[in-house]
Amino acid sequence: MTELTLFTPTPKRRGTSTRGTTLRVEVGRRTCWLYGPGVRPVLDAVGAPRQWGHTRRCWMTSVDRADDVITWAEHKQRRHVTVEAVQR
């Protein structure tokens, strides 16, 4: 009689990979609002000041640093970035 060996799969690696995810940026007159997973590490990487918007439940930063955030997310993290101009 042959002995059965049980196959125990290894758990998949759970990381905070943002590759392929979408980052939505709403650009206003002085502020840009960032929606999507992993926004805080992007802001930290480019050295942009950040603030949590309680009413919108998202991170926001100065519009002067929006191009740095968008460039970092697109080229370093390979994310899809959508940019929308809003009037507020």
Contact map, one row per residue, 1 for C-alpha under 8 A:
1110000000000000000000000000000000000000000000000000000000000000000000000000000000000000
1111000000000000000000000000000000000000000000000000000000000000000000000000000000000000
1111100000000000000000000000000000000000000000000000000000000000000000000000000000000000
0111110000000000000000000000000000000000000000000000000000000000000000000000000000000000
0011111000000000000000000000000000000000000000000000000000000000000000000000000000000000
0001111100000000000000000000000000000000000000000000000000000000000000000000000000000000
0000111110000000000000000000000000000000000000000000000000000000000000000000000000000000
0000011111000000000000000000000000000000000000000000000000000000000000000000000000000000
0000001111100000000000000000000000000000000000000000000000000000000000000000000000000000
0000000111110000000000000000000000000000000000000000000000000000000000000000000000000000
0000000011111000000000000000000000000000000000000000000000000000000000000000000000000000
0000000001111100000000000000000000000000000000000000000000000000000000000000000000000000
0000000000111110000000000000000000000000000000000000000000000000000000000000000000000000
0000000000011111000000000000000000000000000000000000000000000000000000000000000000000000
0000000000001111100000000000000000000000000000000000000000000000000000000000000000000000
0000000000000111110000000000000000000100000000000000000000000000000000000000000000000000
0000000000000011111000000000000000000000000000000000000000000000000000000000000000000000
0000000000000001111110000000000000001100000000000000000000000000000000000000111000000000
0000000000000000111110000000000000000000000000000000000000000000000000000000111000000000
0000000000000000011111000000000000000000000000000000000000000000000000000000011100000000
0000000000000000011111100000000000011000000000000000000000000000000000000000001100000000
0000000000000000000111110000000000010000000000000000000000000000000000000000001111000000
0000000000000000000011111000000001111010000000000000000000000000000000001000001111000000
0000000000000000000001111100000001110000000000000000000000000000000000000000000011110000
0000000000000000000000111110000111100000000000000000000000000000000000000000000011110000
0000000000000000000000011111000111000000000000000000000000000000000000000000000000111100
0000000000000000000000001111111110000000000000000000000000000010010000000000000000111100
0000000000000000000000000111111100000000000000000000000000000010000000000000000000001111
0000000000000000000000000011111000000000000000000000000000000010000000000000000000000011
0000000000000000000000000011111100000000000000000000000000000111000000000000000000000000
0000000000000000000000000011111110000000000000000000000000011110000000000000000000000000
0000000000000000000000001111011111000000000000000000000000011110010000000000000000000000
0000000000000000000000001110001111100000000000000000000001111000000000000000000000000000
0000000000000000000000111100000111110010000000000000000001110000000000000000000000000000
0000000000000000000000111000000011111010000000000000000001100000000000000000000000000000
0000000000000000000011110000000001111110000000000000000000000000000000000000000000000000
0000000000000000010010100000000000111110000000000000000000000000000000000000000000000000
0000000000000001010000000000000000011111110000000000000000000000000000000000000000000000
0000000000000000000000100000000001111111111000000000000000100000000000000000000000000000
0000000000000000000000000000000000000111111100000100000000100000000000000000000000000000
0000000000000000000000000000000000000111111110000000000000000000000000000000000000000000
0000000000000000000000000000000000000111111111000000000000000000000010011000000000000000
0000000000000000000000000000000000000011111111111100000000000000000010000000000000000000
0000000000000000000000000000000000000001111111110000000000000000000000000000000000000000
0000000000000000000000000000000000000000111111110000000000000000000000000000000000000000
0000000000000000000000000000000000000000011111110000000000000000000110010000000000000000
0000000000000000000000000000000000000000001111111000000000000000000000000000000000000000
0000000000000000000000000000000000000000001111111100000000001100100010000000000000000000
0000000000000000000000000000000000000000001000111110000000001100000000000000000000000000
0000000000000000000000000000000000000001001000011111000000111100000000000000000000000000
0000000000000000000000000000000000000000000000001111100000111000000000000000000000000000
0000000000000000000000000000000000000000000000000111110011110000000000000000000000000000
0000000000000000000000000000000000000000000000000011111111110000000000000000000000000000
0000000000000000000000000000000000000000000000000001111111000000000000000000000000000000
0000000000000000000000000000000000000000000000000000111110000000000000000000000000000000
0000000000000000000000000000000000000000000000000000111111000000000000000000000000000000
0000000000000000000000000000000000000000000000000001111111100000000000000000000000000000
0000000000000000000000000000000011100000000000000001110111110000000000000000000000000000
0000000000000000000000000000000011100011000000000111100011111000000000000000000000000000
0000000000000000000000000000001111000000000000000111100001111100000000000000000000000000
0000000000000000000000000000001110000000000000011110000000111110110000000000000000000000
0000000000000000000000000000011100000000000000011100000000011111110000000000000000000000
0000000000000000000000000011111100000000000000000000000000001111110000000000000000000000
0000000000000000000000000000010000000000000000000000000000000111111000000000000000000000
0000000000000000000000000000000000000000000000010000000000001111111110000000000000000000
0000000000000000000000000010000100000000000000000000000000001111111111000000000000000000
0000000000000000000000000000000000000000000000000000000000000001111111100000000000000000
0000000000000000000000000000000000000000000001000000000000000000111111110000000000000000
0000000000000000000000000000000000000000011001010000000000000000111111111000000000000000
0000000000000000000000000000000000000000000000000000000000000000011111111100000010000000
0000000000000000000000000000000000000000000000000000000000000000001111111111000000000000
0000000000000000000000000000000000000000010001000000000000000000000111111111100000000000
0000000000000000000000100000000000000000010000000000000000000000000011111111111110000000
0000000000000000000000000000000000000000000000000000000000000000000001111111111110000000
0000000000000000000000000000000000000000000000000000000000000000000000111111111000000000
0000000000000000000000000000000000000000000000000000000000000000000000111111110000000000
0000000000000000011000000000000000000000000000000000000000000000000000011111111000000000
0000000000000000011100000000000000000000000000000000000000000000000000001111111100000000
0000000000000000011111100000000000000000000000000000000000000000000000001110111110000000
0000000000000000000111100000000000000000000000000000000000000000000000001100011111000000
0000000000000000000001111000000000000000000000000000000000000000000001001100001111100000
0000000000000000000001111000000000000000000000000000000000000000000000000000000111110000
0000000000000000000000011110000000000000000000000000000000000000000000000000000011111000
0000000000000000000000011110000000000000000000000000000000000000000000000000000001111100
0000000000000000000000000111000000000000000000000000000000000000000000000000000000111110
0000000000000000000000000111000000000000000000000000000000000000000000000000000000011111
0000000000000000000000000001100000000000000000000000000000000000000000000000000000001111
0000000000000000000000000001100000000000000000000000000000000000000000000000000000000111
